Amino acid sequence: MVIADGIRRTFGSGHTAVHALRGVSFTIERAQLVALRGRSGSGKTTLLNIIGGLDDPTSGSVWVDGREVNRMTERERLALRRDRVAFIFQSFGLVPMLSAAENVGVPLRIAGLRPTERRERVAAMLALTGVASHAAHRPDELSGGQQQRVAIARALAGRPGLLIADEPTSQLDLETGQQIMELLLSVVRSEGVTALVATHDEALIGVADQVIMLEDGSVAGIQSAAGVESAAGLGPVGAEGG
């Protein structure tokens, strides 16, 4: 689903340049839950933005679902984010004046789905994420965990192939955060979606199919569910030096 090949991202130039990513390479298979781990400033958000087509690498390439994202036109990237890639944000990103059901239906309206199909899909996603009973509630009437469940339902509504989540539990308490992580794992299995999640949450890291560890903009190691770890630059999946 995702191939990153030597991704570098530099902000600024000269002695003030910030090297956010330093030759990052890895592969993510389809229908896997992958945790992206690293300290604040390690390059996680920059990497997610590049994979999702929100930013361009300074050099290197990224493929999503067999297409090279950094060579796409802006229109092609918009289509990619509409049809194949969905995002979950720390701040939930729900429209305040819309109900939970209406928020989940937004991407389906954009995609031009017929009203009957839209209602069925919205109902199915609210049920899948455990907030069907709150369909008529607006975001300010929901708890943080409920809002994040609605955000996940919205992200899944358009049947994306890739789900990108940047610290989805950072604003939630420990118990609620663990419930959200369990939900993400369940939707990966039930919907066949690939999820790339930047997180510090040990609950997710413990159940992820793969853990990619970033350190100072480089891949410090990649660990699979089988516990096989490769240091940066070693083995078939690693990172360039830098």
N, C-alpha and C positions, 0 to 999 in steps of 0.2 A: 504493500500500500504506500509506503514512504521509503524513498532512498535519498539520503543526504550524502553528497560527495564533495568533500573538501570545502565546506562552507566557511567563508571568512566574512566578517562584518566589522568595518572600521568606521567610527564616527569622528569627523574632524580630520585634520592633517598635521603633518610636522610633529613638533615635540609635544603638542597638545592632543594628539590623536589618541582615541580610546579604542582598543582592540577588543570588541565585545565577544567575537567568535574567532577562533584561531584554527581553521582547518578541520571542522567537525564532519565526521563521516559515520554513518550507521545505516542499517536497514531495519524496517518494521514490517513484519508479515501481516496479512489480513486477519481480521477477527481476533486481534490480541489487545490486551490491556497493558500499556507501556507507561511506566512511571519515569518522569524526567526529574532527577534529583540534583540539588546543588544549592550552595549558599546564595543569599541575596547578592546580586551582582555577578553571578557566574555565567550569565548569558541565556538563561532559560526563556525569558519572555521574548528576547530578540530572536531566538531560534524558533519559537512557536509562531511569531509574526511572519518569519520568512517562509516557513512550511505552509502557512495559511494564505500566502500571497498578499499579505499586508505590507511587506517590506521586501527589498531586494538585497541579496548578498553582494558584498564588494567583489567577491570571486567565489567560484565553486557553483554547484548546481543542486537543485532539489527536484525530485520527481514525486508526484502524488497521483496515485491511480494510473500510472503509466504515462503521465504527461509532465513535461519539464515546466515547472511553474514559473521560473525566472525568465523564460522566453515567451511567456504569454502576453498578449495585449491586455490592457485594463478591462476591456469588455469580456475577454475570455476568463480573466480572474474573477470577475463578478459572477459569471456563470458557474465557475468552479465552486465559489462560496455559496451560491444559491442551491446547487444541485448535489455537490459531493462532499463539501467540508462544512462543518458546523462548529460554533464556538460556545464555550461556557465561560463566563467571566466571574471574577471575585465578587463584583458588586451586583450580580444577578442580571442587570440590564433589562429589567422588565419595564414596559410602558405603564406609568402610574395610573392613567385614566382608563386602562383596559382591564377587564376581568382576567382571571387565570386562563379560562378557555379562549378568550379573544387574543391573549398574548401568544398562546400556543398556535393559534390559527394564522398568525401574521405571515410566517414564511409560506404557508399553503395558499394564502391569498395572492402573494407575490408570484408564486408558481402557477397561478391560474387554475387551481383545483376546483372542481365543481362543488357547490355548497353541500350536497349530500355526502360526498366523499370527504370533504373537509371536516364536517361534523363527526363523522365516524372515526376519522384518524385522530382528531383532537380528543375525543372521548377515550380512544384506545390508549393514547399516550398519557393522559391524566390518570387512567387506571393503572398503567404500567408503573408510573412513578409514585403512586400512592396518594394522589391529591384529587381524586375524582369528586370527593365530597366538597371540595373548595372551588369548584369550577366557576362559580359566580362571584367569587371574592376578588377584590382588587389587591394589589401588592401590599398596601399599607394595612390590610386586614389579615395578612399572613405572617407567620413567624419567619425567621431567617431560613430555617431548614425547609419550610414549605415553599418559600420563594425560590430556593435553589432547585427544588424538585420541579417546580413549574418551568424554570429555565432549562433544565435537562429535557423535560417533555417538549419544549419548543425546539430545542436543538435536534431532537430525534424526529420531529414531526415530518420533515422532508425526506426521510430515509437516507441520511448521509452515509458515505462510506467511511469517512474519517471524522472523529469527534476530537476537538482540541480544547483542553480545559487548563486554565492558568490559575493554580491555587484555588480550586473550587470550594475548599473547606476553611479557608483562612479567616473568614468572618463568623464561623460557627463554633459552638462549644464542642468539646471532645466527643461526647456521645452522639450529637447530631452529625458531626463530621464523619464519624465512623459509619453511620447509617447511609450517608450520601455516598461514601466510598463503596459500601456493599451494593448500593443501587447501581453505581457505575459498572461494577463487575457484572451484575445480573443483566444489564442491558447489552453489554458486550456479548454475553453468551446468548441471550434471547433474540437480539436484533441482528447479530452478525456484524456489528460495527467495529471498527478499529478505534481505540481511544488512546490518545497521547495526553498524559496528565502531568503537569508540573506540580510537584507537591513535596512537602516535608512530612506528610502524614505516614507514620509507620504502618498503620492499618492497611493502606493501599500498597505500600512498598512490599509488605509481606505477602500479598496475594497477586501482585502483578506478574504477567507472563515474562516481562523483561524490564530491567531497571537500567537506565542510562544515566551515568553520573557525570555531571559537568563540574569542572573546576577551572576557574580563570579563563573561561571561553574555550576550553578543550575537553574532549572526552577523557575522563580519568579511568573509566572502566565501564564494561557492559556485563550485566549479570542476568542470566536467564532463570526461569523457574527451576531448572535443574541445578542451579547454583554454580554454573560454569562462568567464570569471570575472565574477561580479557582486558589487559592494560591497554592504554592508549597506544595506537600504532602497532599492536600485535594481533596476530590472527586474522581471520577473514573479515571481521568487523572491528574497526578501531577508528583512530583519528590520526591525522597528520600531526607532525610535531609542531611546536609553536607556542 
